[in-house]
Amino acid sequence: MKFGVSLPVREMKDDLGAIRAYAELADELGLSHLRVPDTIINKNSGHLHEPMTLLAWVAAFTKRIELCPSVIVLPARQTVLFAKQLVELDVLSNGRARLGVGIGSNKDQYAALGQDFHTRGARCDEQLLLLKSLLSQEKVSFSGRWDTVEDSGISPKPIQSNIPIWYGGASTPGDRVINRIARHADGWFVLCNPEDYGGIRKNIDEAALKAGRDPNSIQTEAGVAVVGPREMEWQSRVINWGKMGLDYICLRTLGGELTPQQHLDKLAKVVPEAINLIE
């Protein structure tokens, strides 16, 4: 099991020095990946930087850590434009992009961006097909309900031959989300309780087999907060998820209203502890 971390941009806000120091520390500590959430416009989103732009900046001063915008509310964005942005992140980071995708639940954001909230699931399915084609093919011809591309392609192509695409949905995903993960995703962001994990994973595996895919090709990641109300149980949660066979844990120092220096100190303290828990 590998460990990543969520960049605490909501609490670091515009302290770019602190954001840089946190990303560099995560890289130096050997963490697998750095996640940044996505909200473009919201009545109560808090302080959030645009993730693709922020991670392009982070790519310039990190060396190894994977850069993961997650989850991008894909149906609220233009598919072809986003594909170009994703490729650019992969190129600028020398092949370190990983994409997290979801459909979100904020009707106001969809309205502000001129997209239909009620068809977001179906649009996401179509977008994922087009996105994968744009990432892998020199020229694409695609005619869908929402997007049409005629004998055109994106250049340059990504460094990675297959940028991993992960999906995050509701804590208890319904059939449509399960099928979306089974058909399209390289990984699933686990939001359910550990007690529910086995049953949901079984449903995803069965759907993957029906779609002609190897269920083992769909990896898993859960988040574990190391501050806040559940701070005293984070070690047991890591151990428990490890026993259940998850591939990744995303550690979070967000939620305890820490100062920037406290975020850095907490990260430096918990990463070695986390690694020792699974060795």
N, C-alpha and C positions, 0 to 999 in steps of 0.2 A: 504494500500500500504506500502511495506517495502522498506528500503534503504540499498543498498550495496555500495561498492566502488572498483574502479580499482586501483590496486597497481602500483604506478608510477615508474616502474623499468627502463623505458627508460631514465628518468632524474636522478634517484638516482644511477643508474649504479652499481658500486661495493661497494657502501657505505652500507655494511651489517648492520651496527648499525642503520642507518636511515631506512632501509627497515624493520628491526625488530621493531623499535619504531613506525613506521606507522601501521604495522599490529597489534601490541599490542594496539595502540590507537583506531583503528577501532573496535577491540574486546571490549575494555572498553566502547566505546561510544554506544555499543549495535547494531551496524550495522549487517545486515542480512548475508552478504557474502563478500568475498574478491575475486576479479577476477584478473587473470594473463594471458596475451596474449601468443600466441605460434608462434614462427618462429624459425626453426632450422638453416636454411641457406638462405641467401638472399643478393643480391647486395647492397641493401639500407635499411636494416631492422632497423638500429640503434642498440642500446645496449639492448639486451634481454637475460635474464636468461631462462634456460629450465624450463618450468612451473611445471612439475610433481616433479622434483627434488627440486625446490625452495619451493613449497607448502608442501612437506614432511618435510622440515626444519621448515617452519612456523608452522606446526602442533604441533611441540614440545613446543612452547612457547605461543600458543593461547589456549583458553579454549572453546569458544562457537561458534565463527564465522564460517560460512560455507566456504569451500575452493573450488574455482571454476576455474580450468584451462579453458580458453575460448578465442577464440575457438581453440580446437585441430584440426589440419588439418589431420583428421583420415586416408584418403586414402594414405597419404604419409608415414604412419607408419605400422608396423607389428601388425596385429589385436590381436593375442594371447599375444604377449609381452606387448602391451599396456593394455590389460585387466588385466594382472598381476600387472602392475604399478598402475592402477586405484584402484584395490582392496587393494594394499599396502597403498595407500594414505588414503583410507577409514578406514583401520585398525589403522594406525598410528594416525589418527585424531579422533578416537573413533566415527566414523560414521558421519563425517562432509563433505564428498566429494559431489560435484555436478559437472557434466561434461558438458562442452560446446563443440559442434562438428560443423565442417564445412568442406568444400572441398577446399577452397582457390582458388587463381587465379595465383599463382606464378609457372610458368612452370619450371624455373630454379631449384626450390626446389625439385620438383618431379623428375627431371632428376638426380639431385645429390643424391637422395635417391633411385634411381633405380625403380621408379614407373611410371606408364603410366598416364600422365596428362589427356588424352582425355577420359579415362574410369572412372574418379574419382567419378562421381556421382553414376554410377551403382555399383562401388566397395563399396562406402559408404553405400548404401542400404544393400548390403550383409554383410558388417562388423557389422552394427548395429544389425542385426539378430543374428550373432554369438556372438557378445559382450554381448548381453542380456542373451543368453544361458549360456555363461561362468560365468557370474556373479551370476546366480540363480540356476544352476544345478550342482550336484556333479560330474556327468559324462556327457560328450557331444559327440555326433556323428554327424558330420556335413560335408557335401560334397558340396562345392560351386565352383564357377568359379575361385576364387582366393585362398581360404583357405580350407583346409581339416583337420578335427580333428576326430580321431577314438577312441571312448570310453575313453576319457581322461578329466581331470578337473583341475581346479585351486584350490589350498589350501594354505592359509586359504580362506574362503569365506568372503565377505565384511560384516561389521557390519550392514549396512542398507540392508533390504531385497530387496529394489529397489533403487539403486543409481539414482537420477534424471539425465536424459539426455536431454539437451537443444540443439537447433539447431540455428545456425546463418548463414545466407546466404546474398544474394544481398539486397540492399535497397528495390528493387521491385522484390520479388521472383517470378520466373516462375513456370509453372505448376509442373515440376519435384520436385522443392524444396518444394512447397506447399504440394504435396503428401507425400514427405519425412517427413515433419513436422507432417502432419495429421496421418501418419501410425506409426511413431516411437518416436516422441518427447514428453517429459513431459513439455516442454516450448519452446518459440520462442523468440530469441533476436531480438527486433524490431529495424530496421535500417531505416525505411521509415519516410517520413514526416507525421506529425499528420493528414494532409488532406487526405493522402492515406491510413491511418491505417484501417479505417472502411471497405473499400472494400476488402483489403487483408485479414483482419480477417474473413470477411464473407466467402471468398473463402476457407480459412483453415477450418472453421467450417463445411462447406458443404462437404469438402473432408474427414474430420474426421467422419462425420456421414456415409458416403459411406463405410468407412473402419471399421465401427462397433464400433467406439469410441465415448465417450462423449466429445463434444468440450470443455466443461468446465474443463476437465482434462488437457488441454494445457494452461499453464500459459504464461505470457508475461512480458518482461523487456525491458526498453529503457535506453539509456545512456544520461546523462546530464552533460555537462562540466560546472564547476563553476569558471573557469579561461579562459583567452584567449579572442578571438573576441566576444564570446557570453556570457561573464561573467555577463553583466548587465541584461540579460534576463533569467537567470537560474531559478529564483523563479517562473516566469510566466510559464516556460516550465514544471516545476514540477506540478504546479497546473493544467495545461492543460492536461497532461498525466493522472493525478489522476482522472479528470473528465471523461476521456475516459475509465476508468476502468482497467488500467494496474495494475499488481500485484507487480511489483518491479521497482525501479529506481536505476541505477548504477551511482553514483556520480563520477566525474573525476576531480582531481586536476592537471592532466597532460595537457600540452599544453601551459602553461604560462611561461615556463622556470624558474620555481621557484627553490630556494635553498631547500635542505632537510628540514630545519627548517620552511621555508615558507609553504612547503607542509603540515607539521604537524599543523601549526597555522591555515591554511586555512581549513583543515579537522575539527579541533576542533571548528571552528567558524560556518561552514555551516551545520553541522549535526543537531544541535539543531534547527537552522532556518528551515531546511527542514522538520523536524518532526512537527514543529509548523504550517507549511503551510497546513498540511492535517488533523490536529486535529480539 
